[in-house]
Amino acid sequence: MKNLDRRTFIKQGGVIATVFALPLSFNPSIENKEMTEKKHFDVIIIGGSYAGLATAMALGRALRNVLIIDSGKPCNRQTPHSHNFLTQDGKTPKEISLIAKQQVLAYNTITFFDGFGTKGLKTKNGFEVQTESGDTFSATKLVFATGIKDIMLSIIGFSECWGISVLHCPYCHGYEVKNEKTGILGNGENGFEFSKLISNWTKDLTLFTNGASTLTIEQIARLEKHDIKIVEKEIEELEHINGNLKKIIFKDGTKTSIKAIYTRLPFEQNCSISEQLGCELTEDGYLKVDAFQKTTTKGVFACGDNVTRMRTVANAIAMGTTTGMTVNKELVEESF
Ligand SMILES: Cc1cc2nc3c(=O)[nH]c(=O)nc-3n(C[C@H](O)[C@H](O)[C@H](O)COP(=O)(O)OP(=O)(O)OC[C@H]3O[C@@H](n4cnc5c(N)ncnc54)[C@H](O)[C@@H]3O)c2cc1C
């Protein structure tokens, strides 16, 4: 399947129907001969998940030559089912990105390169990007759709449960664990606010502060008023089966059963090229963009999780579409 010419493949029986019949290991990346023939593009998009593919679709429809460089590690890859995205509710993350990739690569001016962008520099005509594999590409405009890297907590079992029963967002996964015995792993203002929000989905809620509480007296009183329990014991391990939580084991040897835990993790940017090009970050560590997804470096754009805490597939795609339209407008303005 990998050697099949892209256009021949698309001709065979309709994209959507075909995608769902495909094995998930199918990788619709471009063929290398196309890569070696063409090294300068209108736009390079680093990151080929939801935000990057949405940017590419808008640009492909605007007849732009686009290179997508993607290392294939979207942040939701461990999640069994993705929710809250219209038309694709309950699909696996891979199913959604696979159909997106197929639809985007149906535009002949779009090229997909499996690889990791490591270096970027400003040139006379735009930008140059180097990949880990040693390839170099150039483009007039550059888009970062690179997402963020969640930094896992050093609790045994935590990373195995991430995205399965340790959750970041109730809108994505809360319905599936509604009314279940649920924990919040957090402290202080964040822990309080998250507990308040999650009390909408379950009344069997405990805030695990994993050490001495930093809640205020008022916050404790409000949590108690809503029957939200507070446990300050330090956590040793999350006992689980294939990422599905069974028990929290505390450092003092005691245990409690639990169905799901919500937590907000620290993060860092996935890609250092934006920093190399002088793109500024917000105080919270997101790439700073304006309403049109322009970063603080001229000619460089960013969209998706790397610019916002409103972290959903729908939002990443909306921002990607805006980015594609803005980039094309800028190219039109510069050449007209
Ligand atoms: C565990 C979890 C579960 C989630 N569940 C849901 C859900 O059910 N519903 C929902 O709507 N949202 C969900 N989300 C949020 C959603 O997954 C994100 O908002 C969305 O993936 C963001 O898309 P993105 O394209 O910005 O980034 P990502 O999807 O994270 O993709 C970034 C891409 O950039 C690539 N990349 C990064 N740096 C480089 C580089 N230097 N060179 C090349 N490629 C690079 C990565 O490999 C990756 O493919 C979930 C998030 C998490 C963490």
The ligand as an ORCA input file, in Angstrom:
! r2SCAN-3c Opt
* xyz 0 1
  C      -4.499     12.866     26.582
  C      -5.285     13.825     25.745
  C      -6.570     13.505     25.335
  C      -7.318     14.403     24.550
  N      -8.592     14.092     24.200
  C      -9.293     14.972     23.429
  C     -10.635     14.690     23.039
  O     -11.205     13.649     23.372
  N     -11.280     15.619     22.282
  C     -10.709     16.791     21.904
  O     -11.346     17.585     21.213
  N      -9.432     17.075     22.275
  C      -8.727     16.196     23.014
  N      -7.456     16.502     23.394
  C      -6.855     17.748     22.921
  C      -6.370     17.570     21.473
  O      -5.722     16.322     21.343
  C      -5.419     18.705     21.114
  O      -6.073     19.936     21.330
  C      -4.975     18.570     19.659
  O      -4.294     17.363     19.455
  C      -4.083     19.748     19.289
  O      -3.706     19.616     17.959
  P      -2.318     20.222     17.469
  O      -2.259     19.923     16.020
  O      -2.170     21.614     17.944
  O      -1.182     19.399     18.269
  P      -0.890     17.847     18.329
  O      -2.101     17.072     17.956
  O      -0.274     17.570     19.649
  O       0.168     17.606     17.168
  C       1.412     18.251     17.112
  C       2.177     17.568     15.985
  O       3.386     18.282     15.746
  C       4.448     17.349     15.599
  N       5.692     18.047     15.920
  C       6.029     18.725     17.048
  N       7.239     19.264     16.946
  C       7.706     18.919     15.706
  C       8.911     19.172     15.013
  N       9.897     19.902     15.544
  N       9.064     18.639     13.764
  C       8.063     17.898     13.208
  N       6.882     17.643     13.830
  C       6.728     18.145     15.064
  C       4.072     16.227     16.566
  O       4.735     15.018     16.257
  C       2.572     16.149     16.332
  O       2.261     15.281     15.259
  C      -6.720     15.624     24.170
  C      -5.430     15.952     24.592
  C      -4.709     15.064     25.379
  C      -3.330     15.435     25.838
*
